[in-house]
Amino acid sequence: MLTVSSAACAHFATLLDQANAPEGLSLRLVAGEGGIGIQPDTVREGDSVFEHEGRPVLVVDAHLAEGLGEHTIDLETSDEGAQQLVITK
């Protein structure tokens, strides 16, 4: 089962806040030819929904969530202080 750390959920909430996203808008994890990314979207039936303080901040469709299996999405800080999202097993 795909998991998302609380730090990553908080980061997604910050991104939504910075974009002045309207209520009901989340970020969707998407897979494409260039890899995995995120884009604004709403919750759809069958999605895995990850929340921060009761607000849906990340949604993943069932097929992609199944494909990611036992992976975790987390937020890491580099030695230089930069933060980046990572997917680990």
Protein Blocks (a to p, Z undefined) as FASTA:
>chain_A
ZZddfklmmmmmmmmmmnopaehiacdddddfkbccdddddddehiacddeehiafbdcd
fklmmmnmmaccdddddfkopacddddZZ
